Amino acid sequence: MFRRVAIIGGGAAAATLLGELLERQPAQPLHLDWYTGAAGMPARGVAYGTPSDRHLLNVRAASMSMFAGKPRGFLDFVQRDDPAIAGTDFLPRRRYGDYLESEVARALKQGKSLGHDVNIIPVAIDALVPENDGITLIHGDESHHADAAVLALGALPPPPLGGVSDAALDSGRYVVDPWPLLAGAIDISPPPRKVVLIGLGLTAVDVVLELAAQWPQTEFIAVSRHGLLPEAHLHKAAAPTDDSAELIAAMREAPEIHRWLHLLREACAQETDWRPVIDSLRPHTAGLWHELPLEQRARFMRHARWAWERARHRMPPQVREAIAALERSGQLQRQCGRVRSVHLVDETLQLTLDHAGETRTLNADLVIQTVGLDTDVRRTRHRLVRQLQTNAHITADPLGLGAQADGAGRLRHGGGSWPHLFAIGSLLRGRLWESTAMPEIRQQARNLADHLLGD
Ligand SMILES: Cc1cc2nc3c(=O)[nH]c(=O)nc-3n(C[C@H](O)[C@H](O)[C@H](O)COP(=O)(O)OP(=O)(O)OC[C@H]3O[C@@H](n4cnc5c(N)ncnc54)[C@H](O)[C@@H]3O)c2cc1C
């Protein structure tokens, strides 16, 4: 058992691990240091820090519990205020933030009653040094010791896309990270006439819904290679297919992406709706991914990832309807194209796009990068991750999916796995592939708590 544990990160993953640890009654009380970062409200993170009711969970309420052992957790929380809420509803993410905060408060109280000692420290850790008898954590001029540390850092700060000129970046008209803009931390006034979004996933959907309401006269153009929106959930929930054993066995027998796609297409064709087939893979995704040889994972990333993410990370039906209304009104257009460059020309941003062998340009007053989460530790400007990478304390996943780890979430370095340095959430995508949403994170938190408190 590790007695003094440091959790680094102020989001839902850190909060869930904290909750799991403080529920337990180990042989000796724990000393927990929770470093929540310099900004934002602990527990909510980017995803659940949004105050906007336009931003909905993309997972139904019944599946959003923080705790693997209390599957109704979130649903019970919201039904206390409104018994009419159903488990199949897609609720505002703001409500989920309320739930996270209330669970953290409850866990802290319970932890105290069990004799655990918890410090919440609102600073970002700059550097970590793994040593034989534990880990030294450094922020500013201060250093602290822990027996074990857990990185719960979420996604890394997004870097600008290649091809964006320095002048475009310096102009303030190219937004690399949309969340501070949505939170009102970046002032854009007067409202732009024309906005181009690069990327068309769930982030783009959130951004358009919010900004189209704030700037009703603005025209939005969303560009992506295929010009397709994420798929949508159906209003009515369907349970995942329960006879997926044959499909999974066939996938295991042939760990090749083109074969898997073929098997999936066949399985979907046999159902009235494809969604339950995709959902039935969820508990098996980490195992399947782990068995896939590296060159096949690379193939997936090049050719199939975009289609998988469209099908797997779906938008709630009411969000799809709101986006469709914006398209009907002409306020939102979608275009196909790969963005090659963005330059500042006079007072306008000029994008050069390639599509179907042709090159064209598009002008915008504001460009927002909405390409989804970044987990590439090899090129990040995240200070702590850069330090860990520079000092070879972690090993990058070769496909840019976080850091290498073993099955217990222990981070790997050149010579093996650290016994006392762990990660949870997005940094483990290389190991697990699906490692960013609450259903996966809560299971990781539970396993990690068992591990940290085990003999
Ligand atoms: C917009 C959006 C919507 C989403 N919607 C859903 C959904 O509906 N359902 C679902 O299951 N999942 C959803 N997700 C996935 C989501 O990533 C997870 O549910 C969860 O929020 C991840 O939490 P996290 O703690 O891993 O990361 P984050 O919430 O990003 O938290 C990481 C925290 O670490 C802090 N940090 C970073 N570096 C340091 C440091 N050096 N020292 C200290 N602290 C540091 C950051 O400041 C931040 O507070 C969504 C994600 C996004 C971005």
The ligand as an ORCA input file, in Angstrom:
! r2SCAN-3c Opt
* xyz 0 1
  C     -16.140     19.173    -24.446
  C     -16.093     17.783    -23.915
  C     -17.254     17.090    -23.678
  C     -17.228     15.798    -23.153
  N     -18.394     15.146    -22.937
  C     -18.361     13.930    -22.361
  C     -19.572     13.230    -22.040
  O     -20.658     13.715    -22.309
  N     -19.475     12.013    -21.438
  C     -18.270     11.452    -21.148
  O     -18.236     10.363    -20.581
  N     -17.124     12.075    -21.455
  C     -17.141     13.277    -22.053
  N     -15.969     13.913    -22.362
  C     -14.721     13.234    -22.091
  C     -14.044     13.876    -20.901
  O     -12.727     14.071    -21.331
  C     -14.092     13.077    -19.632
  O     -15.403     12.759    -19.295
  C     -13.457     13.817    -18.429
  O     -13.856     15.147    -18.399
  C     -11.967     13.732    -18.480
  O     -11.496     14.244    -17.289
  P      -9.954     14.374    -17.015
  O      -9.823     14.642    -15.572
  O      -9.241     13.212    -17.576
  O      -9.481     15.620    -17.878
  P      -9.769     17.181    -17.705
  O     -11.163     17.448    -17.378
  O      -9.201     17.816    -18.926
  O      -8.908     17.600    -16.451
  C      -7.518     17.655    -16.435
  C      -7.125     18.619    -15.372
  O      -5.738     18.524    -15.099
  C      -5.241     19.809    -14.854
  N      -3.791     19.783    -15.063
  C      -3.115     19.694    -16.222
  N      -1.807     19.739    -15.997
  C      -1.622     19.840    -14.660
  C      -0.480     19.940    -13.817
  N       0.760     19.938    -14.311
  N      -0.677     20.031    -12.484
  C      -1.915     20.030    -11.957
  N      -3.034     19.962    -12.728
  C      -2.887     19.868    -14.055
  C      -5.997     20.678    -15.826
  O      -5.942     22.025    -15.437
  C      -7.394     20.070    -15.687
  O      -8.058     20.634    -14.603
  C     -15.987     15.199    -22.891
  C     -14.805     15.905    -23.138
  C     -14.842     17.180    -23.642
  C     -13.567     17.915    -23.891
*
